[in-house]
Amino acid sequence: MQIGINRWTMPSDWDLGHCFKAAKSAGFDTIEINLAEDGPVHRGMDISDAHSILRLAKEHGIHLSSLSTGLGWKYPLSSPDPGIRAEGTAVIREMIQVAKWLGLDTILNVPALVSSDVAYDVAYQRSMEALKECSAYAEEHEVHIGVENVWNKFLLSPLEFAGYLDQIDSKWVGAYFDIGNVLLYGYPEHWIKILGNRICKVHAKDFRTGIGNGNGFCNIWQGDVNWPRVREALDAIGYKGPVTAEVEGYRNSPDLGLKHIADSLRSIFI
């Protein structure tokens, strides 16, 4: 396996060149970049923008692993507003196109938000219909849509997650599995076994269950994830892709934090 880092782990005022250089220096094989409304990887970017990013990554000797975004929270496919749902679908299509230009095989998607105004079954149906629609575009571009398990009150068991993906019924829509996100209500090694080859990418973070809220997220080896069992489970399903850390990092010493994160991942997965 390869070890990777999400650009969000680094200070927001670092430009992409600084991020690529720091990731390589810390010992990462790959970096995941993130599409936003503006910035270096943005909505409306064109192929020349993408090729500039590729040249920059090559210059610093770092590989790009996948394309993430936080826009699924702003434009959920489950929204009661048809305009917002349409915008969510448009974001997915833009990400697929950008990923194709960058030579990436996976984008990340947060598919739905369950809330007091959006019932679980409604979120399930709306998001599934949208992802089925997007799957043809994903197939055309040969880019996987990786549905992430996050704290959105949705897909709360591995059996349900697997069933959801099976109902979409496309090899181009899979699971972007986040190890630390399931500690509140499960064990990541169980999820990995059940999801199996539906997993197309993996995020890594740790979690302290004794805290039990968002403050419980922490760096690898600092929480309650049984990392040897996670490694065994990933080996058992034949996962060979990158394991990408998506953690806070060290605010006051970001370069040292990156090195510690890389060393921790390497101790488990390399």
N, C-alpha and C positions, 0 to 999 in steps of 0.2 A: 504494500500500500504506500501511497504518498501522503505527506502531511501538508496541510494548507492552512491559510489564515483568511478570514473575511476582512475586507478593507475597513469595515466599521470598527474593528478592534483598535485601529490606529487613530491618532488625533485628527479631528475634523479639519484642521488647518493645514495638514500635510497634502501637498499635491500628489498626483498619481506617480510621478517619477520618484518622489521621496518614498512613497509607500512601497513601490516595487523594489527599490534599493534596500529599504529596511527589511522587507520580507526575505529577500535573498540573503542578506547579511545575517539574519537571525537563524537561518537554516531551513526555511520552508521551501518545499518543492513547488507549491502552487499558491495562487491568491485568487479569491473570489471578489469580483467587483460588483457594484450595486447601481442599478438604474434609478434615477430620481427625476424630479421635474426639471431641475437644472443642474449645473455642475459638469464635470468632465465626461460623465456617462449619463446622458440625459434624453428625455423624450424629444423626438424630432431630430436626433443626430443622424448623420448620413454615413455612407460607406467610407468616405474619406476620413471622417472622425474616428471610425472604428479601426481603420488601418493605421492611423497615427498612434492609437493606444497599443496596437499589436507591435508596432516598431519600438515603442517605448519599453514594453515588457521584454522584448527580445534584447534590447540594449542592456537591460539589467539582468538578463539571464533567468527570468522567472516565468513560469507557465501560468496562463489563465485557466482556471478550473471550471467556472460556471458563472452565471449572472443572477444576482439576487435583487430584491427590491423591497422597500417598505410600503409601496403604493397599494398593496392588497388591503391594507388597513384603511386607506383613504377611499378606495374604490372597490369594496367587497362585492363579489359576485352574488351575494345573498341580499343585497340592499333592497328595501321596498321601493326605492326610486329607480325606475327603468333606465334613466339617464346615467345614474351612477353605475349600474350593472353594465351598461354598454361601454362606459369608460373603462371599467375593469377588464372587459374583454379586449378592448383596444390596447390596453397596457400589455396584456399577455402577447398579443400579436406583434407589438413593437419589440418586446423583449426577444421573441423568437427570431425576428429579423436581425436584430443587433447581435444575438448569439451566433447566428449563421455567419454574419460578416466577421465575427471574432474567432470563428472556428471552434465554438463551444458546443457541447452536446446536451446541456441541461440549463433550464431556467428554474428559478424558485417561484412558487405560488402559494400565497395564503388564500384559500378559496372562499371562506365564509366567516361571518361573525354572528354568533348566536347572541341575542340580547332580549330584553323585555319586549322589544318591538318586532323582533324577528324570531319566530318559533323554530325549534330545531329541525322539524320535518320540512319546513319551508326552506330553510337554509340549505338543507341536504339536496332538495329537488332543484332549486335554482342554480346552485353551484355545479351540480352534476350536469345539468343541461348545458351550461356555459362551457364547461370543460370538454364535453362531448363535441360541441361546436368547434372549439379551438383545436381539438385533436387532429382534425384533417389538415389544418395549417401547420401543426407541429410535424406531422408525417411528411408533408410536402417539403419541409425544410430540414428534416431529419434532426430535430431538436426535441429533447424530452421536456415535458412539463413536470417538474418535481413538486408535488403537493406536500407542504410541510405541516407537521404536527406542532401546533403552537398553543398558547394559552388563549384560545378563542372559543372555549366551551363547545368544541366540535370535534368529532372523530375521537372519542375518549377511550376507545379500546382498540387493540391491534386487530381483533376480529372484524370490528366495524370498518376500520380503515381499509383492511384487505377487501372486504365486501364492496365498499364504495368504489375502489379502484377497479374491481372486477366488473361492476355494473357499467362503468364508463367503457370498459372493454376496448382499450387501445394500448398497444405496447409503448406508445409515445406519451402516456400519462402514467406516472409512477409515484413513488414515495420519496420525498426528500426528508430523510429520517433525522430528527434532532434527538440525540441521546439524552441530554439533560432535561429536556422538556417533559419527559414522562415520569420522572422520579416522584412527582407528587401523587400519582395514582397508579403506578406500575413499575415494571422492571425492564429496562431497555433490552436486555438479552432475550426476554420473552417476545417482545415486539419484533426484534430482528428475525427470530426464528419463524414467526408467523407471517411476517411480510415477505420474507425470503427474497426471491429475485424481482419482486416489485420495487425494491429499493434501488434508486438510481444515483443518489448522492447522500452523503452523511455529514451532519453538523455535530460538533463536539463541544460540550460545556459540562460543568459539574453542577451539583445542586445539594444544598444542605437541607435535608427534610425536617430537621429540628426547627428551622426557621419557618419554612413552609409558605413563604410568599416570595415576591419578586426579589427581595433582598437576599434570598437563599442561593441565587445563582452565583457561581464562583468558577475559578480556573480548575483545570484538570488536576486530579489527585487531591483537591481541597474539599471535596464533598463526599457524597454517599454512593456515587456510581461505582459498581464493581467492575473496574476497567479490564481485569483479566478475563472475566466472563463475557464482556462486550467484545473483546478481541476474538475470543473463541467462537462466539456466535457469528461474527462477521466472516471469519474463516470458514465456518461450516456452510454458509450460504454462497461462498465463493466470491465475496465482494472484493474487488481489486482496485476500486476507485480511490479518490482522495478522501481523507478525513479532515474536514475543515473546521478549525476552531472559530467559534463565534462567541467571544467573551469580551469582558470590559477592558482587559489589559491593565497596565499600571499607569495611572493618571500622571504621576509625578516623575516616572522614569519609563517612558514608553518603549525605548529600545531594549532595556533590560527585561521588561515584561514580555516582549516578543520572544526574546531568547529563552526565557523560562517556559513560555507556552510551547515553543518548538521542542525544547528538551523533554518536556512532559509527554507530548504526543509521540515523540520518537521512542521514548522508553516503553511505550505500549505497542505501537503499530509498526515499528521498523525493526 
